[in-house]
Amino acid sequence: MSLLQMNRISQPMTFNSPTASSALWLFSPRRDFWLACGGAPVGLIVAICVIILRGDRELDALDFVLSEFHLGATYDAILRRRLWRSRRVDVLLVPLAIVALTYALSMTGHSILLTSITMYAAVWHRGRQSFGVARFYQRGVGGPVSRAHDMLFCGAIYLPMVAAALAYGHLSPSSYEEKPYYALNFGADATALIGAAALLCVIAYGVWTQWPSDRGALNLAFGTGHGHVHPAERWVVLAHALAFSSAYLLGASNASFILVLAVHHEVQYLYFAYAMARHSENSGGHGIVAVEAVIKPGPKAADLSGGKFRTELKQAAGFIRWPVIGFAGAVFGGWAQVSWLAPLGMGGLFCHYWLDGRIWTRRSRVV
């Protein structure tokens, strides 16, 4: 792909025309709202009702399936883009070191440490995913409006994440998902203070991004910007805050509620990863497949009749291959009940956390 083509794909877009506007979404405004952005609270409420009325058996099974699928989606992205050629340390050496360290800790009786790492790594990973998806939409319209926008955005992502982890550590200091762990417990006052700061930051972000006149006044103080805030960025941030606060506050008394956030996280990741794989296929397997990319659907992207439907089906089948292989491997490992395979599952999860933070960066976008 030429530099001119790359610049065209990564050029910030505006809302001036229907064609430009449609290029700012993973698939379309409606699909993105329900599967990647602000529709998440409805799914959270439904899942909470399922737990209250029926328990978590169905949700636990769904989490098992989706977790293995979204691990496979990471490996699909690596193989599809042949990242081992340019990122050998990131995609080969570091994961091998992670698996080796996981086995070493498991074999030497450090199960509490492993559980603690799982808890805090999961919190960080889920928060960073929300950050990355929101950044995708933000960069599609040219990046943060101003320094104030960027500060409020980062605060509205990270403060709820930290507050949720500290609240869980305070309310459930002895166990995480019914296993002992090392809790971060700074007391009720510190936990309440950080929680209040997170709430105020989310409110400030929501108010600031809702009224353009407020943004104009702040731009004079913090530097000029382009003036656009993508609506999906706001959806992701608000859904992120609601998901974290509800999952970890309720999860402190009933671990099943953490499954709600896990399922939302997995669905969002699969949706985003498939959109990137779809873009890669449509561009001939070359070019940008990263958070900075702008998905450019064809003029008949909504028409799934005839050849378009067959193309979509072929792309979905190609994408689902590695998720299915990963799921089959997990099922076989559970059925075989081989003791030495158990640390491999946890090590694979840690590898996913690492890889997901590396394969969608600026350095990985051109292959």
GILIN-V749083 format. One record per pair of residues at least 4 apart in sequence whose C-alpha atoms are under 7 Angstrom apart, sorted by the first residue. I is the first residue (numbers start at 1). GAP is how many residues later the second one is. Records with the same first field share a line. If there is no record, write none. Layout:
I->GAP / GAP
//
This chain:
1->4 / 5 / 285 / 286
2->4
3->4
4->4
5->4
6->4 / 281
7->4
9->284 / 285
10->282 / 283 / 284
12->127 / 128 / 129 / 130
13->7 / 127 / 128 / 129
14->6 / 7 / 127
15->5 / 6
16->4
17->4
18->4
19->4
22->6
23->271 / 272 / 273 / 274
24->113 / 116 / 270 / 271
25->4 / 7 / 270
26->6 / 249 / 269
27->4 / 5
28->4
29->4
30->4
31->4
32->4 / 5
33->4 / 5 / 6
34->4 / 5 / 6
35->4 / 5 / 233 / 236
36->232 / 235
37->195 / 198 / 199 / 202
38->197 / 198 / 201
40->4 / 199 / 224
41->4 / 198
42->4
43->4
44->4 / 216
45->4
46->4
47->4 / 213
48->4 / 209
49->4
50->4 / 5
51->4 / 5
56->4 / 200
57->4
58->4
59->4 / 200
60->4 / 199
61->4
62->4
63->4 / 196 / 199 / 200
64->4
65->4 / 262
66->4 / 200
67->4 / 199
68->4 / 255 / 258 / 259
69->4 / 254 / 255 / 257 / 258
70->4 / 196 / 199 / 200 / 253
71->4 / 252 / 281
72->4 / 250 / 251 / 254
73->4 / 197 / 200 / 249 / 250
74->4 / 278 / 282
75->4 / 247
76->4 / 243 / 246
77->4
78->4 / 5
79->4
81->286
83->4
84->4 / 7 / 8
87->4
88->4 / 5
89->4 / 5
90->4
91->4 / 264
92->4
93->4
94->4
95->4 / 256
96->4
97->4
98->4 / 249 / 253
99->4 / 245 / 248 / 249
100->4
101->4
102->4 / 241 / 245
103->4 / 240
104->4
105->4 / 5
106->4 / 5 / 237
110->4
111->4
112->4 / 68 / 69
113->4 / 68
114->4
115->4 / 66
116->4 / 65 / 66
117->4
118->4
119->4
120->4
121->4
122->4
123->4 / 38
124->4
125->4 / 228
126->4 / 139
127->4 / 30 / 34
128->4
129->4
130->4 / 106 / 110
131->4 / 26
132->4 / 159
133->4
134->4 / 99 / 102
135->4
136->4 / 155 / 156
137->93 / 95 / 96
138->4 / 5 / 6 / 91 / 92 / 95
139->4 / 153
140->154
141->87 / 89
144->5 / 6
145->4 / 80 / 81 / 82 / 83
146->4 / 73 / 76 / 77 / 78 / 79
147->4 / 75 / 76
148->4 / 74
149->4
150->4
151->4
152->4 / 49 / 53
153->4 / 52
154->4
155->4 / 46
156->4 / 42 / 45 / 46 / 49 / 81
157->4 / 80
158->4
159->4 / 39
160->4 / 38 / 81 / 84 / 85
161->4 / 83
162->4
163->4 / 28 / 31 / 32 / 35
164->4 / 80 / 81 / 84 / 85
165->4
166->4 / 18 / 19 / 25
167->4 / 24 / 82
168->4 / 80 / 81 / 84
169->4 / 14 / 15 / 16
170->15 / 17
171->81
172->80
173->10 / 12
174->6 / 7
175->4 / 5 / 6
176->4 / 5
177->78
186->4 / 5
187->4
188->4
189->4
190->4
191->4
192->4
193->4
194->4
195->4
196->4
197->4
198->4
199->4
200->4
201->4
202->4
203->4
204->4
205->4
206->4
207->4
208->6 / 7
209->20
211->4
212->4
213->4
214->4
215->4
216->4
218->4
219->4 / 5 / 6
220->4
230->4
231->4
232->4
233->4
234->4
235->4
236->4
237->4
238->4
239->4
240->4
241->4
242->4
243->4 / 18
244->4
245->4
246->4
247->4 / 10 / 11 / 13 / 14
248->4 / 10
250->4 / 7
251->4 / 5 / 6 / 7
258->4
259->4
260->4
261->4
262->4
263->4
264->4
265->4
266->4
267->4
268->4
269->4
270->4
271->4
272->4
273->4
274->4 / 45
275->4
276->4 / 13
277->4 / 42
278->4 / 37
279->4 / 16
280->4 / 5 / 6 / 9
281->4
286->81
287->79 / 80
288->5 / 77 / 78
289->4 / 76
290->70 / 71 / 75
291->69
297->4
303->5
304->4 / 5
305->4
306->4
307->4
308->4
309->4
310->4
311->4
312->4
313->4
314->4
315->4
316->4
317->4
320->4
321->4
322->4
323->4
324->4
325->4
326->4
327->4
328->4
329->4
330->4
331->4
332->4
333->4 / 5 / 8
341->4
343->4
344->4
345->4
346->4
347->4
348->4
349->4
350->4
351->4
352->4
353->4
354->4
355->4
356->4
359->5
360->4 / 5
361->4
//
